Amino acid sequence: MRRQINLFLFLLIGFIAKDAFSQEVIIKKRNVENETYYGGSRTGSYKSANDKTSRSRAKASSKYNHCLKYNLLPFFIGEFPVSYEYKINPFITLEGGLGVTTNNHMDQLLYITDDFYADPTNVLRNGLNLSHNATIKVFPDAGAMDDGFYIAIDYKNRPYSKILDNPSFSQKATKLFIDIGLILGLQIRSSENLLMDFYAGLSQRHITWDRLSLIQSIDPNTGDLVTLVDITQNQYPTLGVLLGFKLGYLF
């Protein structure tokens, strides 16, 4: 009887061990299958797709070292600037450009009563001037010519002129804005060759202003109404706000 009980216990332990071993194998098999299914088929291919996309994006980014840009926001201050950006390496780019200025509408709101912003249809008209700018950008995440944040030192030179047309003479007066500032920006690759560039910052601004004083009087000899002009040049520093939204084409 004891021998039969021992035999029964031995077979029971063996059966349990076999069952546990089988269970362990099945669990491992399921894990392997799950890993194969999720890791190899789904997660693996997802990672593979991501890696492929990243490699493709990096390859596409690395082949572009040049970008032509147009800044839309300066329209509100009467400037139309175009710039060219060159990638030195994935961390640093240099950008420079030229533009045309007409009337600074934002500045006119602040100095609406000043003779410099007299009605152009009356005695003054807007002059056209050439502006220029330069920027050194640093991309901490090596995102030059691609998606990425950047820090930059920015320089802008923007002259705005008024011209007083008179039968006997023509007088020009200019208000010059020079900005040297620090900006933070974000570049987004919207497609293979298109780039969007947003930035904001503060600058040390220096203004040189040919301040106009217009005086109308009667010419005692002819009896005609004439406009006399007096110009006083003012120079002063102030703080400036730099904002921009550029659209760029990579090549």
C-alpha positions as CSV (number, residue, x, y, z in Angstrom):
1,M,0.0,0.0,0.0
2,R,2.8,2.4,0.9
3,R,4.5,1.5,-2.3
4,Q,1.4,2.3,-4.3
5,I,1.0,5.7,-2.4
6,N,4.6,6.5,-3.1
7,L,4.1,5.7,-6.8
8,F,1.0,7.7,-6.9
9,L,2.7,10.7,-5.3
10,F,5.7,10.3,-7.7
11,L,3.4,10.3,-10.7
12,L,1.4,13.3,-9.3
13,I,4.6,15.3,-8.8
14,G,5.8,14.3,-12.2
15,F,2.5,15.3,-13.8
16,I,2.5,18.7,-12.0
17,A,6.1,19.3,-13.0
18,K,5.3,18.4,-16.5
19,D,2.2,20.6,-16.5
20,A,4.2,23.5,-15.1
21,F,7.0,23.0,-17.6
22,S,4.4,22.8,-20.4
23,Q,2.7,26.0,-19.0
24,E,6.0,27.7,-18.9
25,V,6.9,26.8,-22.4
26,I,3.4,27.9,-23.6
27,I,3.8,31.2,-21.7
28,K,7.2,31.7,-23.2
29,K,5.9,30.8,-26.6
30,R,3.1,33.2,-26.2
31,N,5.5,35.8,-25.1
32,V,7.7,35.1,-28.1
33,E,4.7,35.1,-30.3
34,N,3.4,38.4,-28.8
35,E,6.8,39.9,-29.1
36,T,7.0,38.6,-32.7
37,Y,3.6,39.9,-33.4
38,Y,3.7,43.2,-31.6
39,G,7.4,43.8,-31.6
40,G,8.4,42.4,-34.9
41,S,5.2,43.0,-36.9
42,R,3.8,46.1,-35.4
43,T,6.2,47.8,-33.0
44,G,9.1,46.7,-34.9
45,S,7.8,47.9,-38.2
46,Y,6.6,51.1,-36.5
47,K,10.1,51.7,-35.2
48,S,11.5,50.8,-38.5
49,A,9.1,53.2,-40.2
50,N,10.1,55.9,-37.8
51,D,13.8,55.2,-38.2
52,K,13.3,55.2,-42.0
53,T,11.4,58.5,-41.8
54,S,14.0,60.0,-39.5
55,R,16.9,58.8,-41.8
56,S,15.0,60.1,-44.8
57,R,14.3,63.4,-43.2
58,A,17.9,63.8,-42.0
59,K,19.2,62.9,-45.4
60,A,16.8,65.4,-47.0
61,S,17.8,68.0,-44.4
62,S,21.5,67.5,-44.9
63,K,21.3,68.1,-48.6
64,Y,19.8,71.6,-48.2
65,N,22.3,74.3,-47.3
66,H,20.5,77.3,-48.8
67,C,17.1,79.0,-48.2
68,L,15.4,82.0,-49.7
69,K,12.9,83.7,-47.3
70,Y,10.3,86.4,-47.3
71,N,9.2,88.0,-44.0
72,L,5.5,88.8,-44.0
73,L,5.0,90.6,-40.6
74,P,7.1,93.7,-41.4
75,F,4.3,94.6,-43.9
76,F,2.7,96.3,-40.9
77,I,5.7,98.6,-40.4
78,G,6.0,99.4,-44.1
79,E,8.9,97.0,-44.9
80,F,9.2,94.3,-47.5
81,P,12.3,92.2,-46.8
82,V,13.8,89.2,-48.6
83,S,16.7,87.3,-47.1
84,Y,19.0,84.4,-47.9
85,E,20.1,81.9,-45.3
86,Y,23.2,79.6,-45.5
87,K,23.9,76.6,-43.3
88,I,27.4,76.4,-42.0
89,N,26.7,73.2,-40.1
90,P,23.7,71.6,-38.4
91,F,24.1,74.0,-35.5
92,I,24.8,77.4,-37.1
93,T,23.4,79.4,-40.0
94,L,24.0,82.9,-41.3
95,E,21.2,85.0,-42.8
96,G,21.2,88.3,-44.5
97,G,18.8,90.3,-46.6
98,L,17.6,93.5,-48.2
99,G,14.2,95.1,-48.3
100,V,12.2,98.2,-49.3
101,T,10.6,100.6,-46.8
102,T,7.7,103.0,-47.4
103,N,5.7,104.3,-44.5
104,N,5.9,102.9,-40.9
105,H,2.2,102.5,-40.1
106,M,2.8,101.3,-36.5
107,D,5.1,104.2,-35.7
108,Q,2.7,106.6,-37.3
109,L,0.0,105.5,-34.8
110,L,2.4,106.6,-32.0
111,Y,3.3,110.0,-33.6
112,I,0.1,110.7,-35.6
113,T,0.3,114.4,-34.7
114,D,3.9,114.9,-35.7
115,D,4.6,116.8,-38.9
116,F,6.8,113.9,-40.1
117,Y,3.5,111.9,-40.7
118,A,1.5,114.7,-42.3
119,D,-1.0,113.6,-44.8
120,P,1.0,112.6,-48.0
121,T,-1.8,114.0,-50.2
122,N,-1.2,117.4,-48.6
123,V,2.5,118.3,-48.6
124,L,4.5,115.2,-47.9
125,R,4.9,111.9,-49.7
126,N,6.5,108.7,-48.7
127,G,10.0,108.0,-50.0
128,L,11.4,104.6,-50.9
129,N,14.5,103.4,-49.0
130,L,16.6,100.2,-48.9
131,S,16.7,98.3,-45.6
132,H,19.1,95.5,-44.7
133,N,19.3,92.9,-42.0
134,A,21.7,90.1,-40.7
135,T,21.2,87.2,-38.3
136,I,23.5,84.6,-36.7
137,K,21.4,81.6,-35.6
138,V,22.4,78.8,-33.2
139,F,20.3,75.5,-33.2
140,P,21.0,73.6,-29.9
141,D,19.3,70.5,-31.3
142,A,21.2,70.6,-34.7
143,G,18.0,71.4,-36.5
144,A,19.3,73.9,-39.1
145,M,17.2,73.8,-42.3
146,D,14.8,71.5,-40.5
147,D,12.4,71.5,-37.6
148,G,14.0,73.1,-34.5
149,F,14.3,75.9,-32.1
150,Y,17.1,78.5,-32.4
151,I,18.6,81.4,-30.6
152,A,19.9,84.3,-32.7
153,I,21.6,87.7,-32.7
154,D,19.7,89.9,-35.0
155,Y,20.7,93.2,-36.7
156,K,18.3,95.4,-38.6
157,N,18.7,98.8,-40.4
158,R,15.4,100.4,-41.5
159,P,15.2,103.9,-42.8
160,Y,11.9,105.6,-43.5
161,S,11.7,108.9,-45.5
162,K,9.3,111.7,-46.2
163,I,9.8,114.0,-49.2
164,L,8.5,117.6,-49.1
165,D,7.8,118.7,-52.7
166,N,7.8,122.4,-53.2
167,P,7.8,124.4,-56.4
168,S,11.2,125.8,-55.6
169,F,12.8,122.9,-53.8
170,S,12.4,119.3,-52.7
171,Q,13.3,118.3,-49.1
172,K,13.9,114.8,-47.7
173,A,13.7,113.8,-44.1
174,T,14.5,110.4,-42.7
175,K,13.7,108.4,-39.6
176,L,16.3,105.6,-39.1
177,F,15.8,102.5,-36.9
178,I,18.8,100.4,-36.0
179,D,18.2,97.3,-33.9
180,I,20.6,94.9,-32.4
181,G,18.7,92.2,-30.5
182,L,18.3,88.7,-29.2
183,I,15.6,86.6,-30.6
184,L,14.1,83.1,-30.1
185,G,12.7,81.3,-33.1
186,L,11.1,78.1,-34.3
187,Q,11.5,76.6,-37.7
188,I,9.0,74.1,-39.2
189,R,9.5,72.1,-42.3
190,S,6.0,72.1,-43.8
191,S,7.1,70.0,-46.8
192,E,10.3,68.9,-48.6
193,N,11.3,72.3,-49.7
194,L,9.1,74.7,-47.7
195,L,10.1,76.1,-44.4
196,M,8.2,78.3,-41.9
197,D,10.2,80.5,-39.5
198,F,8.6,82.2,-36.5
199,Y,10.6,84.4,-34.1
200,A,10.2,87.0,-31.3
201,G,12.7,89.0,-29.3
202,L,13.9,92.3,-27.8
203,S,16.5,94.7,-29.1
204,Q,18.5,97.7,-28.2
205,R,17.1,100.3,-30.7
206,H,18.8,103.5,-31.8
207,I,16.7,106.1,-33.6
208,T,18.0,108.9,-35.7
209,W,15.1,111.2,-36.7
210,D,15.1,114.3,-38.9
211,R,12.2,116.0,-37.1
212,L,10.2,118.1,-39.4
213,S,8.5,121.4,-38.5
214,L,6.2,122.6,-41.3
215,I,5.1,126.2,-41.4
216,Q,2.7,127.6,-44.0
217,S,2.8,131.4,-44.7
218,I,2.0,133.9,-47.4
219,D,4.7,135.0,-49.7
220,P,4.7,138.8,-49.5
221,N,6.0,139.1,-53.1
222,T,3.7,136.8,-54.9
223,G,0.8,136.4,-52.4
224,D,1.1,132.6,-52.8
225,L,0.8,130.2,-49.9
226,V,4.2,128.6,-49.3
227,T,5.4,125.9,-46.9
228,L,8.5,126.4,-45.0
229,V,10.4,123.5,-43.5
230,D,12.7,123.3,-40.5
231,I,14.6,120.1,-39.7
232,T,16.0,119.2,-36.3
233,Q,17.9,115.9,-36.0
234,N,17.1,113.9,-32.9
235,Q,19.0,110.8,-31.7
236,Y,18.0,108.6,-28.8
237,P,18.1,104.9,-27.7
238,T,15.1,102.9,-26.8
239,L,13.9,99.2,-26.5
240,G,12.4,97.5,-29.5
241,V,10.2,94.5,-30.1
242,L,11.2,92.1,-32.9
243,L,8.6,89.9,-34.4
244,G,8.6,87.9,-37.7
245,F,7.0,85.2,-39.7
246,K,9.1,84.0,-42.7
247,L,8.3,81.6,-45.5
248,G,11.3,80.0,-47.0
249,Y,12.3,77.8,-49.9
250,L,15.1,75.3,-49.4
251,F,17.5,74.4,-52.2
